[in-house]
């Protein structure tokens, strides 16, 4: 590493008494805040092999009432996120996880000192750029230092927002002090530039250095390994998804537009108006790192006793694993064909293909509901997949309305979220 910029050299001097640290385990509490949802209490254990890998083991609640909710990791050069049973990975997550790792690791000089693959570039007396090797080329992270204390106060980078495009992301560190003998920030917040407030606030509770972390990091490595589907997997998948079914009624406004922008929610979709007076209208979206012609076949083969729904197979496919490959015999889909949700196949349990334009959009229809898909090409060979489900509760038939309300208000969001993520993972693996 060449000569350090002035603010980095001052920070390094503050850490002169810090021993060489290879691993660190940080115990924290946090509050996650998302639009349309109440604040969610979390406990996060952060395990780092500094500058190389990390895993966040995330629990929801506060001890003694806290249960494992998810995992966020960067391992072996790849990022992965698990929320409940859903696992997300790909180049967007590789880049995002790498930024998250350095946002936490840069406070330990041994993470970057003496490395040839990491360099600091000067900006001004209080700012420097940390340049690291990323999955899509060199990744610059702008680090601002406090003009009085000399300690880092923020790091900013253009980071993929989940499956979406890059958005400026800033992590802010405050309350630096010695915790368990180690100089660390007492508080960390992260905020996207297109949001009005931080989406997470983290408080440091305990810090342990040079402790074993390989067991925790192995959790991330296992998520990156291919899984063999089966009944046991289907059962585990379903049990892991139970929290989503429980909380769905309490976050209705949020889940009805999960993943979609305000413009996508307001925009017209094929099939709008086919179902009048719909009480349930949900617009969801996801960005897929594959062009529309690679995404389209996965939609075309969806259905019960077809390729499945790429979601909770125990619930929506009687435990039969959803397809992990394109099934050629299911690709000849025509207007009027059934898309079954269950058996026996009829107008209550199945949609019919209403219309489509390959590979741009498709509409399925039942007497009381429609399900529309729209595929929009993006730059770099990606696809923005938007789906809209509209359902009218037949209140003049109370029994039918009650069944529809239970399925839509309790089951639709967990299933649709899992479906979109499952479809994304499959399309991105397609050659």
C-alpha positions as CSV (number, residue, x, y, z in Angstrom):
1,X,0.0,0.0,0.0
2,X,1.4,3.4,-1.0
3,X,1.5,6.5,1.2
4,X,-1.8,7.1,3.0
5,X,-4.0,10.2,2.5
6,X,-3.7,12.7,5.4
7,X,-7.1,11.9,7.1
8,X,-6.4,8.1,6.9
9,X,-2.9,8.6,8.4
10,X,-4.4,10.6,11.3
11,X,-6.9,7.8,11.9
12,X,-4.2,5.2,11.7
13,X,-2.3,7.1,14.4
14,X,-5.3,6.9,16.7
15,X,-5.2,3.2,16.3
16,X,-1.5,2.9,17.1
17,X,-2.2,0.8,20.2
18,X,-4.6,-1.5,18.4
19,X,-3.1,-5.0,18.1
20,X,-3.3,-7.0,14.9
21,X,-6.9,-8.2,14.6
22,X,-7.8,-11.0,12.2
23,X,-11.3,-11.8,13.4
24,X,-14.0,-9.9,15.3
25,X,-17.4,-10.8,16.7
26,X,-19.7,-7.9,17.4
27,X,-23.0,-8.2,19.4
28,X,-25.6,-5.5,18.6
29,X,-29.2,-4.6,18.9
30,X,-31.0,-2.7,16.1
31,X,-34.2,-1.2,14.9
32,X,-35.2,-1.7,11.3
33,X,-37.6,0.8,9.8
34,X,-39.4,0.3,6.4
35,X,-42.1,2.3,4.8
36,X,-45.6,1.3,5.9
37,X,-44.3,-0.9,8.7
38,X,-43.8,-0.4,12.5
39,X,-40.2,-0.4,13.7
40,X,-38.8,-4.0,14.0
41,X,-36.5,-4.9,16.9
42,X,-33.5,-7.0,15.9
43,X,-30.4,-8.5,17.4
44,X,-27.5,-8.9,15.1
45,X,-24.3,-10.9,15.6
46,X,-21.6,-9.7,13.2
47,X,-18.8,-12.2,12.6
48,X,-15.9,-10.9,10.4
49,X,-12.7,-12.3,9.0
50,X,-11.6,-8.7,8.5
51,X,-11.5,-7.6,4.9
52,X,-12.3,-11.1,3.6
53,X,-15.7,-12.3,4.8
54,X,-18.5,-11.6,7.1
55,X,-21.8,-13.0,8.3
56,X,-24.7,-11.2,10.0
57,X,-26.8,-13.6,12.0
58,X,-30.1,-11.7,12.5
59,X,-32.7,-12.4,15.1
60,X,-36.0,-10.6,15.4
61,X,-37.2,-9.5,18.9
62,X,-35.3,-9.1,22.1
63,X,-33.9,-11.8,24.3
64,X,-35.3,-13.9,25.9
65,X,-38.0,-13.6,23.1
66,X,-36.0,-13.5,19.9
67,X,-35.9,-16.0,17.0
68,X,-33.7,-16.3,14.0
69,X,-35.0,-14.2,11.2
70,X,-32.3,-14.0,8.5
71,X,-28.7,-13.9,7.5
72,X,-26.6,-11.5,5.5
73,X,-23.2,-12.6,4.3
74,X,-20.2,-12.0,2.0
75,X,-18.2,-15.3,1.7
76,X,-15.8,-16.6,-0.9
77,X,-16.3,-13.4,-3.0
78,X,-20.1,-13.8,-3.1
79,X,-23.0,-12.1,-1.3
80,X,-26.1,-13.8,-0.1
81,X,-29.2,-12.7,1.9
82,X,-31.7,-15.0,3.6
83,X,-34.9,-13.6,5.0
84,X,-37.0,-16.4,6.5
85,X,-36.8,-19.2,3.9
86,X,-36.1,-17.0,0.9
87,X,-32.5,-16.9,-0.3
88,X,-31.2,-14.1,-2.6
89,X,-27.9,-14.0,-4.4
90,X,-26.3,-12.8,-7.6
91,X,-24.0,-10.0,-8.8
92,X,-26.1,-7.3,-7.2
93,X,-25.8,-9.0,-3.8
94,X,-22.1,-9.6,-4.3
95,X,-21.6,-5.9,-4.7
96,X,-23.9,-4.8,-1.9
97,X,-22.5,-7.2,0.6
98,X,-18.9,-6.2,-0.2
99,X,-19.8,-2.6,0.5
100,X,-21.5,-3.6,3.8
101,X,-18.4,-5.6,4.8
102,X,-16.0,-2.7,4.3
103,X,-18.4,-0.2,5.9
104,X,-17.9,-2.2,9.1
105,X,-14.3,-3.4,8.6
106,X,-12.6,-0.1,7.8
107,X,-12.5,0.9,11.4
108,X,-10.0,-1.9,12.0
109,X,-6.6,-1.0,10.5
110,X,-5.6,-4.6,10.0
111,X,-8.4,-5.0,7.5
112,X,-6.7,-2.7,5.0
113,X,-3.2,-2.0,6.2
114,X,-0.4,-3.6,4.1
115,X,-2.7,-5.0,1.4
116,X,-2.0,-4.8,-2.3
117,X,-5.6,-5.2,-3.4
118,X,-6.9,-2.3,-1.3
119,X,-5.8,1.3,-1.7
120,X,-6.7,4.7,-0.3
121,X,-7.0,7.8,-2.6
122,X,-6.9,11.4,-1.3
123,X,-9.9,13.7,-1.8
124,X,-9.4,16.5,0.8
125,X,-8.2,17.1,4.4
126,X,-11.2,15.2,5.8
127,X,-12.1,12.8,3.0
128,X,-10.5,9.8,1.2
129,X,-11.7,7.0,-1.1
130,X,-11.2,3.4,-0.2
131,X,-10.9,1.4,-3.5
132,X,-11.4,-2.3,-3.3
133,X,-11.7,-5.0,-5.9
134,X,-15.4,-5.8,-6.6
135,X,-17.4,-8.3,-8.7
136,X,-18.0,-5.7,-11.4
137,X,-14.5,-4.0,-11.2
138,X,-12.9,-1.7,-8.7
139,X,-15.4,-0.4,-6.2
140,X,-14.9,3.1,-4.7
141,X,-16.2,3.9,-1.2
142,X,-16.0,7.5,-0.1
143,X,-15.0,7.8,3.6
144,X,-15.5,11.1,5.5
145,X,-13.5,11.7,8.7
146,X,-14.5,14.0,11.6
147,X,-12.4,17.2,11.3
148,X,-11.8,17.3,15.1
149,X,-11.7,13.7,16.3
150,X,-10.2,12.3,13.2
151,X,-12.5,9.3,13.4
152,X,-14.6,8.0,10.4
153,X,-18.0,9.4,10.5
154,X,-19.5,8.1,7.2
155,X,-18.9,5.9,4.2
156,X,-20.8,6.3,0.9
157,X,-21.1,4.2,-2.2
158,X,-23.4,3.5,-5.1
159,X,-24.9,0.2,-3.9
160,X,-27.5,-2.1,-5.5
161,X,-30.8,-1.8,-3.6
162,X,-31.7,-5.5,-3.3
163,X,-32.6,-6.6,-6.8
164,X,-33.0,-3.0,-8.1
165,X,-30.6,-0.4,-9.6
166,X,-27.7,1.3,-7.8
167,X,-28.7,3.9,-5.3
168,X,-26.3,6.1,-3.2
169,X,-26.0,4.4,0.2
170,X,-24.4,6.0,3.3
171,X,-23.4,4.3,6.5
172,X,-22.9,6.8,9.4
173,X,-20.9,6.0,12.5
174,X,-21.2,8.0,15.8
175,X,-20.4,7.5,19.5
176,X,-16.9,6.1,19.0
177,X,-15.7,4.7,22.3
178,X,-13.9,1.7,23.8
179,X,-16.2,-1.2,24.2
180,X,-14.6,-4.3,25.8
181,X,-11.2,-2.5,25.2
182,X,-11.7,-1.9,21.5
183,X,-12.3,1.5,19.9
184,X,-15.5,1.1,17.8
185,X,-18.5,3.2,16.9
186,X,-21.3,2.9,19.5
187,X,-23.9,3.5,16.9
188,X,-24.2,2.9,13.1
189,X,-27.0,3.9,10.8
190,X,-27.6,3.1,7.1
191,X,-29.7,5.2,4.7
192,X,-30.5,5.1,1.0
193,X,-30.5,8.5,-0.8
194,X,-34.0,8.0,-2.1
195,X,-35.4,7.5,1.4
196,X,-36.1,10.2,4.1
197,X,-34.6,8.4,7.0
198,X,-32.2,5.6,7.9
199,X,-33.6,2.1,7.3
200,X,-31.6,0.6,10.2
201,X,-30.1,1.9,13.4
202,X,-27.6,-0.4,15.1
203,X,-26.2,-0.1,18.7
204,X,-22.9,-1.9,19.6
205,X,-23.2,-4.0,22.8
206,X,-20.1,-6.2,22.9
207,X,-16.9,-6.7,20.9
208,X,-14.6,-9.7,20.9
209,X,-11.5,-9.9,18.8
210,X,-9.3,-12.7,17.5
211,X,-12.0,-15.3,18.3
212,X,-13.2,-18.2,16.2
213,X,-15.7,-17.1,13.5
214,X,-15.4,-19.9,10.9
215,X,-18.4,-21.7,12.2
216,X,-20.6,-18.6,11.7
217,X,-19.1,-17.8,8.3
218,X,-19.8,-21.4,7.3
219,X,-23.5,-20.5,7.6
220,X,-23.1,-18.1,4.7
221,X,-21.1,-20.7,2.7
222,X,-23.9,-23.3,3.1
223,X,-26.4,-20.8,1.8
224,X,-24.3,-20.4,-1.4
225,X,-24.1,-24.2,-1.9
226,X,-26.8,-25.8,-4.2
227,X,-29.6,-27.4,-2.3
228,X,-31.3,-30.6,-3.3
229,X,-35.1,-30.2,-3.1
230,X,-37.3,-32.8,-1.5
231,X,-40.2,-33.2,1.0
232,X,-37.9,-32.4,3.9
233,X,-36.8,-29.3,2.2
234,X,-40.4,-28.4,1.4
235,X,-41.4,-28.8,5.1
236,X,-38.4,-26.8,6.3
237,X,-39.1,-24.1,3.7
238,X,-42.7,-23.8,4.9
239,X,-41.8,-23.7,8.6
240,X,-39.3,-21.0,7.9
241,X,-42.0,-19.0,6.2
242,X,-44.6,-19.0,9.0
243,X,-43.5,-15.6,10.4
244,X,-44.5,-14.0,7.0
245,X,-48.0,-15.5,7.1
246,X,-48.4,-14.2,10.7
247,X,-47.3,-10.6,10.1
248,X,-48.9,-10.2,6.6
249,X,-52.2,-8.8,7.9
250,X,-50.4,-6.1,9.9
251,X,-48.3,-4.8,7.0
252,X,-51.0,-4.8,4.2
253,X,-50.2,-1.4,2.7
254,X,-46.5,-2.3,2.5
255,X,-46.9,-5.8,1.0
256,X,-49.5,-4.7,-1.6
257,X,-46.6,-2.9,-3.3
258,X,-43.6,-5.0,-2.3
259,X,-40.6,-4.3,-4.5
260,X,-42.6,-1.9,-6.8
261,X,-41.9,1.8,-7.2
262,X,-44.6,4.4,-6.9
263,X,-44.6,4.8,-10.7
264,X,-45.1,1.0,-11.2
265,X,-48.0,1.0,-8.7
266,X,-49.7,3.9,-10.5
267,X,-49.0,2.6,-14.1
268,X,-51.6,0.7,-16.1
269,X,-51.0,-3.0,-16.6
270,X,-52.4,-5.5,-19.2
271,X,-55.7,-6.8,-17.8
272,X,-56.6,-3.8,-15.8
273,X,-60.4,-3.3,-15.8
274,X,-61.3,-7.0,-16.5
275,X,-62.3,-7.4,-12.8
276,X,-64.6,-4.6,-11.6
277,X,-64.7,-3.4,-8.0
278,X,-61.7,-5.4,-6.9
279,X,-61.1,-5.1,-3.2
280,X,-57.6,-6.6,-3.4
281,X,-55.1,-5.2,-5.8
282,X,-51.4,-6.0,-5.3
283,X,-48.5,-4.8,-7.5
284,X,-45.1,-6.4,-6.8
285,X,-41.9,-6.2,-8.7
286,X,-38.3,-7.5,-8.9
287,X,-35.3,-6.9,-11.0
288,X,-33.7,-10.0,-12.6
289,X,-30.2,-10.2,-14.0
290,X,-31.3,-11.9,-17.2
291,X,-33.0,-10.6,-20.4
292,X,-36.8,-11.0,-20.9
293,X,-36.4,-13.9,-23.3
294,X,-34.7,-15.9,-20.5
295,X,-37.3,-15.0,-17.9
296,X,-40.4,-15.6,-20.1
297,X,-40.1,-19.5,-20.2
298,X,-40.2,-19.7,-16.4
299,X,-43.5,-17.8,-16.3
300,X,-45.0,-19.8,-19.1
301,X,-44.6,-23.1,-17.3
302,X,-45.9,-22.0,-13.9
303,X,-48.9,-23.9,-12.5
304,X,-50.0,-26.7,-10.2
305,X,-48.9,-30.1,-11.5
306,X,-46.9,-28.2,-14.1
307,X,-43.6,-26.6,-13.0
308,X,-45.0,-25.5,-9.7
309,X,-44.8,-22.0,-8.3
310,X,-41.2,-21.8,-7.2
311,X,-42.5,-21.0,-3.7
312,X,-43.8,-23.1,-0.8
313,X,-44.1,-26.5,-2.6
314,X,-45.7,-28.1,0.5
315,X,-48.6,-25.7,0.2
316,X,-49.0,-24.9,-3.5
317,X,-47.7,-28.1,-5.2
318,X,-48.6,-30.9,-2.7
319,X,-44.9,-31.2,-1.7
320,X,-43.7,-31.9,-5.3
321,X,-40.5,-29.8,-5.9
322,X,-40.9,-26.9,-8.3
323,X,-39.0,-27.3,-11.6
324,X,-35.4,-26.1,-11.6
325,X,-35.1,-26.3,-15.4
326,X,-37.1,-25.2,-18.4
327,X,-39.6,-27.9,-19.2
328,X,-40.0,-27.9,-23.0
329,X,-43.3,-29.7,-23.0
330,X,-44.9,-27.0,-20.9
331,X,-43.8,-24.2,-23.2
332,X,-46.6,-24.5,-25.8
333,X,-49.0,-22.2,-23.9
334,X,-52.1,-20.8,-25.8
335,X,-54.9,-18.4,-25.0
336,X,-57.6,-20.3,-23.2
337,X,-55.3,-22.8,-21.5
338,X,-55.8,-23.5,-17.8
339,X,-53.2,-22.3,-15.2
340,X,-54.3,-24.4,-12.2
341,X,-53.8,-23.4,-8.6
342,X,-55.3,-26.7,-7.3
343,X,-57.4,-29.7,-8.3
344,X,-60.1,-30.3,-9.6
345,X,-59.4,-27.7,-12.3
346,X,-62.4,-25.3,-12.8
347,X,-63.2,-21.6,-12.8
348,X,-62.7,-21.5,-9.0
349,X,-59.4,-23.2,-8.8
350,X,-57.7,-22.1,-12.0
351,X,-57.0,-19.2,-14.2
352,X,-57.2,-19.2,-18.0
353,X,-54.7,-17.5,-20.2
354,X,-56.5,-14.4,-21.3
355,X,-53.9,-12.9,-23.6
356,X,-50.2,-12.4,-24.0
357,X,-47.4,-10.9,-26.1
358,X,-44.2,-12.9,-25.9
359,X,-41.9,-12.0,-24.1
360,X,-43.4,-8.7,-22.9
361,X,-46.6,-9.4,-21.0
362,X,-49.3,-12.1,-20.1
363,X,-52.7,-12.0,-18.4
364,X,-54.5,-14.8,-16.6
365,X,-58.1,-14.5,-15.7
366,X,-60.8,-16.0,-13.5
367,X,-64.4,-14.7,-13.0
368,X,-63.3,-12.9,-9.9
369,X,-59.6,-12.1,-10.4
370,X,-56.8,-11.4,-12.9
371,X,-53.1,-12.0,-12.6
372,X,-50.9,-10.0,-15.0
373,X,-47.2,-10.1,-15.7
374,X,-45.1,-7.5,-17.5
375,X,-41.4,-7.8,-18.5
376,X,-39.5,-4.6,-19.2
377,X,-36.0,-4.9,-20.6
378,X,-33.3,-3.0,-18.7
379,X,-29.7,-2.1,-19.5
380,X,-27.0,-4.7,-19.1
381,X,-29.3,-7.5,-20.2
382,X,-31.6,-7.3,-17.2
383,X,-35.4,-7.5,-16.7
384,X,-37.8,-5.6,-14.5
385,X,-40.6,-8.0,-13.8
386,X,-43.9,-6.4,-12.5
387,X,-46.9,-8.5,-11.5
388,X,-50.4,-7.4,-10.5
389,X,-53.0,-9.5,-8.9
390,X,-56.6,-8.1,-8.7
391,X,-59.4,-10.0,-6.8
392,X,-63.0,-9.2,-6.1
393,X,-64.5,-10.7,-3.0
394,X,-68.0,-12.1,-3.9
395,X,-69.7,-10.7,-0.8
396,X,-73.1,-12.0,-1.9
397,X,-71.6,-15.5,-1.4
398,X,-70.2,-15.3,2.1
399,X,-68.5,-18.7,2.1
400,X,-66.7,-18.0,-1.1
401,X,-65.8,-14.5,0.0
402,X,-64.4,-15.8,3.3
403,X,-62.2,-18.4,1.5
404,X,-60.9,-15.7,-0.9
405,X,-60.2,-13.3,1.9
406,X,-58.1,-15.8,3.8
407,X,-56.1,-16.8,0.7
408,X,-55.5,-13.2,-0.4
409,X,-55.1,-11.4,2.9
410,X,-53.0,-14.1,4.7
411,X,-51.4,-16.3,2.0
412,X,-50.9,-14.2,-1.1
413,X,-47.9,-12.1,-0.1
414,X,-45.7,-14.8,1.4
415,X,-46.4,-17.0,-1.6
416,X,-45.9,-14.2,-4.2
417,X,-42.7,-12.9,-2.6
418,X,-41.2,-16.5,-2.6
419,X,-42.4,-17.0,-6.2
420,X,-40.7,-13.9,-7.5
421,X,-37.5,-14.7,-5.7
422,X,-37.6,-18.3,-6.8
423,X,-38.2,-17.2,-10.4
424,X,-35.4,-14.7,-10.3
425,X,-32.9,-17.3,-9.0
426,X,-33.9,-19.8,-11.7
427,X,-33.7,-17.3,-14.6
428,X,-30.3,-16.0,-13.4
429,X,-28.9,-19.5,-13.5
430,X,-30.2,-20.2,-17.0
431,X,-27.4,-20.3,-19.6
